[in-house]
Amino acid sequence: MNRLVLAVAVLSAGCHKSTPPPPTGAGSGEGEAAQFVKTALDALVGHPAPAVTLQLLDGSRVELSKLLGVKPIYLKFWATWCVPCREQMPHLQATFDAHKTDLAMFAVDVAIDDPIENVRTFVAQKHLTMPIAVDNDGSVAEQFHLNVTPQHVLIDRNGIVRYVGHAVTPELESALAAILGAGSEPTPVAAAITPPVTTPLPPLALDNGTKLDFLSRPKQPIALTFATLFCDSYIAESRPEIGKTCAAHARAIEEAHRAHPELTWITVAFPVWTSADDIAEYRKRLGATLPIGIDRGNLWFHKFGVRDTYTTLVIDSSGTELGRVGGDGSGLAELVAKAN
């Protein structure tokens, strides 16, 4: 998978008075990330921001509802294994240093294949001082339609999402200057923001042309493998031990499938940086044969509480989870045997 080459942009020296900008987002500088940014852009820009709760690295919590309508907000979704995320951190730190009193900023780690100790180490090594949030259950990524890292979200002082993007571009700088320079007084909007609701688990579109509707599926055992399809390749470049584990689990799944073809086997792919082309590359690279569906919206990962990939769950015909296996897939054969 090719990765976006980070665009170089100069941090604006100041901000100007202006009215809030029209909905903006993936511009010419987004490159191959544009297709992944579009989902969040279409869902969020021009609408009230989700009133999520952020769990900070220091153990405290921040309710976004208490900031919406008070001051502009800048959220950056990132991960320690994400190369452009790491490259962009100096820009984020410089923005925080310049606007820490008039802009609420949070770097939100997506907490997929990213142990908390990795986050703490990275923050310490890079001397980051902006608030760091950790999306431990995936609920924040779900509300903000995360499909790419990094993902920048700018919210104006009236609580309206004004920008979604991936790269550090002139469009990002213009949108940032606009929300900082809006001349109107903030309008309280917390009462107008509906709290997050439990979204029904949508059918998962599979690459074989079918759909898995988990709620109305035939009453038979099913094995769900939650995977980051670039875990054995892209992530392995910076986290070799994770890459080896992912590849081993992928092989264990294929072996278990051959031994137990009576089970329904489905792979649920983490949506970040994942397209149909990436599925094809993944199949070629690891010889994967099971149907694969991309979890657009992060709803399946959130519903089943999966934060480490690979993780395989086995669910019996009554809908009861019999257990789950992570890591290199050791113990998968014993778990699958419980479904028979």
Rosetta blueprint (number, residue, H / E / L):
1 M L
2 N L
3 R L
4 L L
5 V L
6 L L
7 A L
8 V L
9 A L
10 V L
11 L L
12 S L
13 A L
14 G L
15 C L
16 H L
17 K L
18 S E
19 T L
20 P L
21 P L
22 P L
23 P L
24 T E
25 G L
26 A L
27 G L
28 S H
29 G H
30 E H
31 G H
32 E H
33 A H
34 A H
35 Q H
36 F H
37 V H
38 K H
39 T H
40 A H
41 L H
42 D H
43 A H
44 L H
45 V L
46 G L
47 H L
48 P E
49 A L
50 P L
51 A L
52 V L
53 T E
54 L E
55 Q E
56 L E
57 L L
58 D L
59 G L
60 S L
61 R E
62 V E
63 E E
64 L H
65 S H
66 K H
67 L L
68 L L
69 G L
70 V L
71 K L
72 P L
73 I E
74 Y E
75 L E
76 K E
77 F E
78 W E
79 A L
80 T L
81 W L
82 C L
83 V H
84 P H
85 C H
86 R H
87 E H
88 Q H
89 M H
90 P H
91 H H
92 L H
93 Q H
94 A H
95 T H
96 F H
97 D H
98 A H
99 H H
100 K L
101 T L
102 D L
103 L L
104 A E
105 M E
106 F E
107 A E
108 V E
109 D E
110 V L
111 A L
112 I L
113 D L
114 D L
115 P L
116 I H
117 E H
118 N H
119 V H
120 R H
121 T H
122 F H
123 V H
124 A H
125 Q H
126 K L
127 H L
128 L L
129 T L
130 M L
131 P L
132 I E
133 A E
134 V E
135 D L
136 N L
137 D L
138 G L
139 S H
140 V H
141 A H
142 E H
143 Q H
144 F L
145 H L
146 L L
147 N L
148 V L
149 T L
150 P L
151 Q E
152 H E
153 V E
154 L E
155 I E
156 D L
157 R L
158 N L
159 G L
160 I E
161 V E
162 R E
163 Y E
164 V E
165 G E
166 H L
167 A L
168 V L
169 T L
170 P H
171 E H
172 L H
173 E H
174 S H
175 A H
176 L H
177 A H
178 A H
179 I H
180 L H
181 G H
182 A E
183 G L
184 S L
185 E L
186 P L
187 T L
188 P L
189 V L
190 A H
191 A H
192 A H
193 I L
194 T L
195 P L
196 P L
197 V L
198 T L
199 T L
200 P L
201 L L
202 P L
203 P L
204 L E
205 A E
206 L E
207 D L
208 N L
209 G L
210 T L
211 K E
212 L E
213 D L
214 F H
215 L H
216 S H
217 R L
218 P L
219 K L
220 Q L
221 P L
222 I E
223 A E
224 L E
225 T E
226 F E
227 A E
228 T L
229 L L
230 F L
231 C L
232 D L
233 S L
234 Y H
235 I H
236 A H
237 E H
238 S H
239 R L
240 P H
241 E H
242 I H
243 G H
244 K H
245 T H
246 C H
247 A H
248 A H
249 H H
250 A H
251 R H
252 A H
253 I H
254 E H
255 E H
256 A H
257 H H
258 R H
259 A H
260 H L
261 P L
262 E L
263 L L
264 T E
265 W E
266 I E
267 T E
268 V E
269 A E
270 F L
271 P L
272 V L
273 W L
274 T L
275 S L
276 A H
277 D H
278 D H
279 I H
280 A H
281 E H
282 Y H
283 R H
284 K H
285 R H
286 L H
287 G L
288 A L
289 T L
290 L L
291 P L
292 I E
293 G E
294 I E
295 D L
296 R L
297 G L
298 N L
299 L H
300 W H
301 F H
302 H H
303 K H
304 F L
305 G L
306 V L
307 R L
308 D L
309 T L
310 Y L
311 T E
312 T E
313 L E
314 V E
315 I E
316 D L
317 S L
318 S L
319 G L
320 T L
321 E E
322 L E
323 G E
324 R E
325 V E
326 G L
327 G L
328 D L
329 G L
330 S L
331 G L
332 L H
333 A H
334 E H
335 L H
336 V H
337 A H
338 K L
339 A L
340 N L
